Every structure is written in structure tokens, then in C-alpha cells.
Amino acid sequence: MAKAQNGRRKREHYYYQMDYMLLFMTVVIALFGILMIYSASSYTASTSRFSNPYRFVTRQAFGMLGGIFCMLFVARWDYRELYLKKFNIVYLIYVVCLILQTIVLIPGIGVEHNGARRWLKLGMEFQPSEFTKIGVILFVSYAVYLSRKRLDTFQGFLKVMVYIIPAIALIGKENLSTAIIVTVIAGGMCFVASKKKKYFIFCAIAAVGLALAYAMIGGGFRAGRIASWRDIENEPGGFQILQGLYAIASGGILGSGLGESMQKLGYIPEAYNDMIFAVICEELGIVGAVFVMIAFLVLLWRIVIIACNAPDIFGSMICVGVMIHIAIQVLFNIAVVTNTIPSTGVPLPLISYGGTACLIMMTELGLVLNVSARIKRK
């Protein structure tokens, strides 16, 4: 009997491969996003001065193809080279992100749309804040790798956040919602890494209070969004969300059918962007919306599995950061569309229109695939 068991042990072998379920779900969600962007944008694109119904979907397709290339490229090399080499690449990435965030605020250099200066144009327009999300995830992961115990105290947590605050402040100057997301990513990663959780409750309450105070006292469009959320029917700023609610209500259980949305015909401004979930609900109904949420849950579940089996704490924390990033954007987007929280302008990951955002999100998932490829499997 013992000899038979020894024979079975000898036949055991180990292998390394990336998580193909995560790769499959990423591509499926992105392809579904292409389909819904075409459905939601074809009318707007046809009636614009370009008269091209494929204008938005073509741009998104190029962003997705670029994202797949970056995802597979990032998944190939060993993520541990980011910090094991003599020259620490993590610090370099984070410093470059801070420089880009500073440059975008300079008048004449940063590109302004709808009163907000958030874009840089280097061949193509992109938001530096999207790259900063990756920089923050890598920086906090490395800080946890250097000393996980420091996060067991409030002082240790502050030492980590001191380095993140400049990025949050630079982003918050023009984009409060993205600054909140970056704060949640960094704070959430520290929360997961820490063995003592109590002081995070007070930090979360303080952060929410500061964000609300800044939005209300600062006035401008942020205060208007809160007013519109409180009185959606009478405030001018509530028009977009109100039309989105009409779309959700008219969709019912099974929806009106793919491509049959009425609210996308000029009623919902930029229906292919932040409000695309309302079009999904109208055309595919509650059933379609539930399937979308299940797809994201499967994606997050695979990331959690990879994080739990990562070969080191640095890889595990990268997975945690990407998971929090995806989860918080999905939660914020759906909450805004259903008027649960004030409008924030947060896109639905991999589905909303935005080639750069899609490319960056896929690059983050490439880091997770990189970690999964280093897990020793029996």
C-alpha cells in the first residue's frame, strides 16, 4: 500500500499557466461592451456632423485591441522584476504618474472638455488619472511588501497614505469622483493588508465627510449634482438620470430587444458612455442587467482566487487593488444610473465608451494574469 502511494507521489507534477477563465471573462465583457456601444451610439453618430454610425464603436474596438495586446504583453514577463531589480521600477512609474497629473493642470497643455481639464494629447487624448490608478496599486502593493506590520497601526497607515495624498489632491483638482476611487483603492488595499481594522472605520467616515463638504461648500457643478440627486424631477441637472430611470422602467423583465432602445434617440445625453447601463436595462431588461452583474462577479471571483494563491504578498496586493478598482467602478456606475448616489461620471469598466480606459483596465488585468501565471499548480 505504501509503495503504491509513493508511486502516485512520483507521478505528481507541477505546471504554471495563466488563468484562462479570467482572460476569457475579460474578453467576453469587452466584446459585449463593443456591441452595446454600437447599439447606444449609432443614432448619435449618424446624426452628428461625421454621419458615421460606426464612429464610436470603431474607436472603442481599437482601444480594446490595444488593451488585449497590452494585457497579453504585461502577462508574459515576471511581475517581480518591478521591485527585485537594482532600479526600482515601481517608484519610477509612480513619479511619472505624478508628473503627468501636474502637467495636465497647466493651462494651454491640459485639454479641457465640458469645463474640466483632465486630458493630455500625445498623439491621442488620454486621462493621466487612469495611469495613476495603476501607479497607486503598484506603490501600495510594494509598501505592503516592504512592511505589512506597519499597517496594523494608524501611524503606519498614515505613513503610506502620505505618499498617495499628492496624487489624490492633483486628481481631485479637476475630477473628484476619480480622486474618491483612488482613495478607496489605496485605503481598501491597506484595509485588506492590515490585521487590525478598527481605525479604518473612523478613516472612512472622515473621508466621506471631507468629500461631501468639498462637494457642497465648493459650489459649482458638484453642488449642483447633489441638488439634482435630491430633487431629480425639478433640478435641470437631473435630466440625464431621470431619462435613464425611464429607460430602466420601460425595459421591464426581458427588455425591448437589442437595438430597440428609445431613450438613446437623443433623450439620454451620451448614452454610450456613463449611462450605458440604462440602455442595457432598456434593451435587455432586468435579465440582461443581472447577467452583466454576474459576469463581473465571476471576473472578481477569479481575481480573488488568484490573490489568495499568489506566490508573494506583492502579487497578492496587486490583485486586491485591481479587484477593488473594478468593484468600486461597477458599484458607482450602477448606483448613479439608479440614482442611489449623486452623479459621479464613473464609466462601467470594459463596457462604457472610452478606448484609453479600456486599455488601462486590460493592462491592470494583465498584471493579474501575470500573477496567476506564477502560481504553482499541481
C-alpha positions as CSV (number, residue, x, y, z in Angstrom):
1,M,0.0,0.0,0.0
2,A,2.8,2.4,0.9
3,K,4.6,1.6,-2.3
4,A,1.5,2.4,-4.3
5,Q,1.2,5.7,-2.6
6,N,4.9,6.5,-3.2
7,G,4.3,5.6,-6.9
8,R,1.4,8.1,-7.1
9,R,3.6,10.8,-5.5
10,K,6.3,10.3,-8.1
11,R,3.8,10.7,-10.9
12,E,2.7,14.1,-9.5
13,H,3.9,17.1,-11.5
14,Y,3.5,20.8,-11.3
15,Y,2.9,23.4,-14.0
16,Y,2.5,27.1,-14.5
17,Q,-0.1,28.8,-16.7
18,M,-2.2,32.0,-16.6
19,D,-5.8,31.9,-15.6
20,Y,-7.7,31.4,-18.8
21,M,-11.1,31.8,-17.2
22,L,-10.1,35.4,-16.2
23,L,-8.8,36.0,-19.7
24,F,-12.0,34.7,-21.2
25,M,-14.3,36.7,-19.0
26,T,-12.3,39.9,-19.7
27,V,-12.6,39.5,-23.5
28,V,-16.3,38.5,-23.3
29,I,-17.2,41.6,-21.2
30,A,-15.2,43.8,-23.6
31,L,-16.9,42.3,-26.7
32,F,-20.3,42.8,-25.1
33,G,-19.2,46.4,-24.5
34,I,-18.5,46.8,-28.2
35,L,-21.9,45.5,-29.0
36,M,-23.7,47.8,-26.6
37,I,-21.7,50.9,-27.6
38,Y,-22.7,50.3,-31.2
39,S,-26.3,50.0,-30.1
40,A,-26.2,53.0,-27.9
41,S,-24.2,55.3,-30.1
42,S,-25.2,54.6,-33.7
43,Y,-28.1,57.1,-33.7
44,T,-25.9,59.9,-32.2
45,A,-23.0,59.1,-34.5
46,S,-25.3,59.1,-37.6
47,T,-26.9,62.4,-36.8
48,S,-23.6,64.2,-35.9
49,R,-21.5,66.1,-38.4
50,F,-19.5,63.0,-39.1
51,S,-22.6,61.0,-40.3
52,N,-20.8,57.7,-39.5
53,P,-22.8,55.2,-37.3
54,Y,-19.6,53.3,-36.6
55,R,-17.5,56.2,-35.4
56,F,-17.6,55.4,-31.6
57,V,-17.6,51.7,-31.9
58,T,-14.6,51.8,-34.2
59,R,-12.6,53.8,-31.7
60,Q,-13.6,51.5,-28.9
61,A,-12.6,48.5,-31.0
62,F,-9.1,49.9,-31.5
63,G,-8.9,50.6,-27.8
64,M,-10.0,47.1,-27.0
65,L,-7.4,45.5,-29.4
66,G,-4.7,47.7,-27.9
67,G,-5.8,46.6,-24.5
68,I,-5.7,42.9,-25.4
69,F,-2.2,43.4,-26.8
70,C,-1.1,45.3,-23.6
71,M,-2.8,42.7,-21.4
72,L,-1.0,39.7,-23.0
73,F,2.3,41.6,-23.2
74,V,2.2,42.5,-19.5
75,A,1.1,38.9,-18.6
76,R,4.3,37.5,-20.1
77,W,7.1,39.0,-18.1
78,D,7.6,38.3,-14.4
79,Y,5.9,41.0,-12.3
80,R,8.5,40.5,-9.5
81,E,11.1,42.3,-11.8
82,L,9.3,45.5,-10.9
83,Y,11.0,45.5,-7.5
84,L,13.7,42.8,-7.5
85,K,16.0,44.7,-9.9
86,K,18.5,47.2,-8.6
87,F,16.5,50.0,-10.1
88,N,13.0,50.1,-8.5
89,I,10.5,50.4,-11.4
90,V,7.6,50.9,-9.0
91,Y,8.9,54.2,-7.8
92,L,9.6,55.4,-11.4
93,I,6.0,54.5,-12.5
94,Y,4.5,56.4,-9.6
95,V,6.7,59.5,-10.1
96,V,5.8,59.6,-13.8
97,C,2.1,59.5,-12.9
98,L,2.6,62.4,-10.5
99,I,4.4,64.4,-13.2
100,L,1.6,63.7,-15.8
101,Q,-1.0,64.7,-13.2
102,T,0.8,68.0,-12.7
103,I,1.2,68.7,-16.4
104,V,-2.4,68.2,-17.2
105,L,-3.4,71.0,-14.9
106,I,-1.3,73.6,-16.7
107,P,-3.4,75.9,-18.9
108,G,-2.6,75.5,-22.6
109,I,-1.2,72.0,-22.1
110,G,-4.1,70.1,-20.5
111,V,-7.0,69.6,-22.8
112,E,-10.4,70.9,-21.5
113,H,-13.8,69.3,-22.2
114,N,-17.1,70.4,-20.6
115,G,-15.2,72.8,-18.3
116,A,-12.8,70.2,-16.9
117,R,-9.1,70.0,-17.7
118,R,-8.4,66.2,-17.4
119,W,-6.8,65.2,-20.7
120,L,-3.4,65.2,-22.3
121,K,-2.9,64.9,-26.1
122,L,0.2,63.0,-27.1
123,G,-0.9,61.5,-30.5
124,M,-4.2,60.6,-28.8
125,E,-6.1,62.1,-25.9
126,F,-5.9,60.3,-22.6
127,Q,-6.6,60.9,-18.9
128,P,-3.4,60.7,-16.8
129,S,-5.6,59.7,-13.8
130,E,-6.2,56.3,-15.5
131,F,-2.5,55.6,-15.4
132,T,-2.3,57.0,-11.8
133,K,-4.6,54.2,-10.7
134,I,-2.0,51.6,-11.8
135,G,0.7,53.6,-10.2
136,V,-1.1,53.7,-6.9
137,I,-1.9,50.0,-7.0
138,L,1.8,49.2,-7.6
139,F,3.0,51.7,-5.0
140,V,0.7,50.4,-2.2
141,S,1.5,46.8,-3.1
142,Y,5.2,47.5,-2.7
143,A,4.7,49.4,0.6
144,V,2.8,46.3,2.0
145,Y,5.5,44.0,0.6
146,L,8.2,46.0,2.5
147,S,6.4,46.0,5.8
148,R,2.9,44.6,6.2
149,K,3.0,45.1,10.0
150,R,3.2,48.9,9.7
151,L,-0.5,48.9,8.6
152,D,-1.5,47.4,12.0
153,T,-1.2,50.9,13.4
154,F,-2.9,54.2,12.4
155,Q,0.6,55.9,12.3
156,G,1.8,53.3,9.8
157,F,-1.3,53.7,7.7
158,L,-0.7,57.5,7.6
159,K,2.9,56.9,6.5
160,V,1.7,55.0,3.5
161,M,-1.1,57.5,2.7
162,V,1.2,60.5,2.9
163,Y,2.7,59.4,-0.4
164,I,-0.7,58.8,-2.0
165,I,-2.2,62.1,-0.9
166,P,-0.4,64.2,-3.6
167,A,-1.8,62.0,-6.4
168,I,-5.3,62.3,-4.8
169,A,-5.0,66.1,-4.5
170,L,-3.9,66.6,-8.1
171,I,-6.7,64.4,-9.4
172,G,-9.3,66.0,-7.1
173,K,-8.5,69.4,-8.5
174,E,-10.5,68.6,-11.7
175,N,-12.1,65.2,-11.0
176,L,-13.4,64.5,-7.6
177,S,-15.0,61.1,-8.5
178,T,-11.7,59.7,-9.7
179,A,-10.0,61.0,-6.6
180,I,-12.5,59.2,-4.5
181,I,-11.9,56.0,-6.5
182,V,-8.1,56.3,-6.0
183,T,-8.6,56.9,-2.3
184,V,-10.9,53.8,-2.0
185,I,-8.3,51.7,-3.9
186,A,-5.4,52.7,-1.6
187,G,-7.5,52.6,1.6
188,G,-9.1,49.3,0.7
189,M,-5.7,47.7,-0.1
190,C,-4.4,48.9,3.3
191,F,-7.5,47.6,5.0
192,V,-7.1,44.1,3.5
193,A,-3.4,44.0,4.4
194,S,-3.9,45.1,8.0
195,K,-4.7,42.7,10.8
196,K,-6.3,45.5,12.8
197,K,-9.4,47.0,11.2
198,K,-11.0,49.3,13.8
199,Y,-9.2,52.6,12.9
200,F,-10.3,52.2,9.3
201,I,-13.9,52.9,10.3
202,F,-13.0,56.4,11.5
203,C,-10.9,57.0,8.5
204,A,-13.7,56.0,6.2
205,I,-16.2,58.3,8.0
206,A,-13.7,61.2,7.9
207,A,-13.0,60.7,4.2
208,V,-16.7,60.6,3.3
209,G,-17.3,63.7,5.3
210,L,-14.5,65.6,3.7
211,A,-15.7,64.6,0.2
212,L,-19.2,65.8,0.9
213,A,-18.0,69.0,2.4
214,Y,-15.8,69.7,-0.6
215,A,-18.6,69.0,-3.0
216,M,-21.2,71.1,-1.2
217,I,-19.0,74.0,0.1
218,G,-17.0,74.2,-3.1
219,G,-20.2,75.0,-5.0
220,G,-20.2,74.8,-8.8
221,F,-21.3,71.7,-10.7
222,R,-20.5,69.4,-7.8
223,A,-23.1,71.1,-5.5
224,G,-25.5,71.1,-8.5
225,R,-25.1,67.3,-8.8
226,I,-26.1,66.9,-5.2
227,A,-29.1,69.2,-5.6
228,S,-30.1,67.2,-8.7
229,W,-29.8,63.9,-6.8
230,R,-32.1,65.3,-4.0
231,D,-34.7,66.6,-6.4
232,I,-34.2,64.9,-9.7
233,E,-37.5,66.0,-11.3
234,N,-37.2,69.7,-10.7
235,E,-33.5,70.4,-11.0
236,P,-32.1,70.9,-14.5
237,G,-29.1,68.7,-13.8
238,G,-31.2,65.7,-13.1
239,F,-32.4,65.3,-16.7
240,Q,-29.9,62.7,-17.7
241,I,-30.5,60.4,-14.7
242,L,-34.3,60.9,-15.0
243,Q,-34.2,59.7,-18.6
244,G,-32.0,56.8,-17.5
245,L,-34.7,55.8,-15.0
246,Y,-37.3,56.0,-17.7
247,A,-35.2,53.6,-19.8
248,I,-34.8,51.1,-16.9
249,A,-38.5,51.2,-16.2
250,S,-39.5,50.7,-19.8
251,G,-37.2,47.7,-20.2
252,G,-39.1,45.6,-17.8
253,I,-38.1,42.0,-17.3
254,L,-36.9,41.0,-20.8
255,G,-36.3,44.4,-22.4
256,S,-37.5,45.9,-25.6
257,G,-34.9,44.0,-27.7
258,L,-31.3,44.7,-28.7
259,G,-31.0,47.9,-30.6
260,E,-34.6,48.9,-29.8
261,S,-33.9,51.5,-27.1
262,M,-36.0,54.7,-27.4
263,Q,-34.1,56.7,-24.8
264,K,-30.9,56.6,-26.7
265,L,-32.5,58.6,-29.5
266,G,-31.4,61.9,-28.1
267,Y,-33.1,61.6,-24.7
268,I,-30.1,60.4,-22.7
269,P,-27.0,62.5,-23.5
270,E,-24.0,60.4,-24.4
271,A,-25.9,57.2,-23.7
272,Y,-22.9,55.1,-24.9
273,N,-20.8,56.5,-22.0
274,D,-21.6,56.6,-18.3
275,M,-25.3,55.8,-18.8
276,I,-24.8,52.7,-20.9
277,F,-26.2,50.5,-18.1
278,A,-29.6,52.2,-18.5
279,V,-29.5,51.3,-22.3
280,I,-28.7,47.7,-21.3
281,C,-31.6,47.6,-18.9
282,E,-34.0,49.0,-21.5
283,E,-32.9,46.7,-24.4
284,L,-32.1,43.5,-22.4
285,G,-34.3,44.1,-19.4
286,I,-33.6,43.1,-15.8
287,V,-32.5,39.7,-17.0
288,G,-29.7,41.2,-19.2
289,A,-28.7,43.6,-16.3
290,V,-28.4,40.6,-13.9
291,F,-26.3,38.7,-16.4
292,V,-23.9,41.7,-16.7
293,M,-23.6,41.8,-12.9
294,I,-23.0,38.0,-12.8
295,A,-20.2,38.4,-15.4
296,F,-18.5,41.0,-13.2
297,L,-18.9,38.8,-10.2
298,V,-17.2,35.9,-11.9
299,L,-14.4,38.2,-13.0
300,L,-13.9,39.4,-9.4
301,W,-14.2,35.8,-8.1
302,R,-11.3,34.7,-10.3
303,I,-9.2,37.7,-9.1
304,V,-9.9,36.8,-5.5
305,I,-8.8,33.2,-6.2
306,I,-5.6,34.4,-7.8
307,A,-4.9,36.8,-4.9
308,C,-5.3,34.0,-2.3
309,N,-2.8,31.8,-4.2
310,A,-0.3,34.4,-5.3
311,P,3.3,33.4,-4.7
312,D,4.1,36.5,-2.6
313,I,2.4,39.4,-0.9
314,F,3.3,41.9,-3.6
315,G,1.4,39.8,-6.2
316,S,-1.5,39.3,-3.9
317,M,-1.9,43.0,-3.2
318,I,-1.8,43.8,-7.0
319,C,-4.8,41.5,-7.4
320,V,-6.5,43.1,-4.4
321,G,-6.0,46.6,-5.9
322,V,-7.3,45.6,-9.3
323,M,-10.3,43.9,-7.7
324,I,-11.2,47.0,-5.7
325,H,-10.8,49.2,-8.7
326,I,-13.2,47.1,-10.8
327,A,-15.7,46.6,-8.0
328,I,-15.9,50.2,-7.0
329,Q,-16.4,51.5,-10.5
330,V,-19.1,48.9,-11.2
331,L,-20.8,49.8,-7.9
332,F,-20.6,53.6,-8.5
333,N,-21.8,53.3,-12.1
334,I,-24.9,51.3,-11.3
335,A,-25.6,53.4,-8.2
336,V,-25.5,56.6,-10.3
337,V,-27.7,55.2,-13.1
338,T,-30.3,54.1,-10.5
339,N,-30.0,57.5,-8.7
340,T,-28.8,55.8,-5.5
341,I,-25.9,58.3,-5.2
342,P,-25.2,61.7,-6.9
343,S,-23.9,61.6,-10.4
344,T,-20.2,61.0,-10.5
345,G,-19.3,60.4,-14.1
346,V,-17.7,57.0,-13.5
347,P,-17.8,54.6,-16.5
348,L,-18.8,51.0,-16.4
349,P,-15.5,49.1,-16.7
350,L,-14.8,47.5,-20.2
351,I,-18.3,48.4,-21.4
352,S,-18.7,52.2,-21.4
353,Y,-17.1,54.1,-24.3
354,G,-13.5,55.1,-23.7
355,G,-10.7,53.4,-25.5
356,T,-8.0,54.6,-23.1
357,A,-9.9,53.5,-20.1
358,C,-10.5,50.1,-21.7
359,L,-6.8,49.8,-22.5
360,I,-5.7,50.7,-18.9
361,M,-8.2,48.3,-17.4
362,M,-7.0,45.5,-19.5
363,T,-3.4,46.3,-18.6
364,E,-4.3,46.0,-14.9
365,L,-5.9,42.6,-15.6
366,G,-2.7,41.7,-17.5
367,L,-0.9,42.2,-14.2
368,V,-3.4,39.8,-12.5
369,L,-2.8,37.3,-15.3
370,N,0.9,37.8,-14.7
371,V,0.5,36.8,-11.1
372,S,-1.7,33.9,-12.0
373,A,1.0,32.5,-14.3
374,R,3.4,32.3,-11.4
375,I,1.2,30.2,-9.2
376,K,2.5,26.6,-8.8
377,R,-0.3,24.2,-9.7
378,K,-0.4,20.5,-9.1
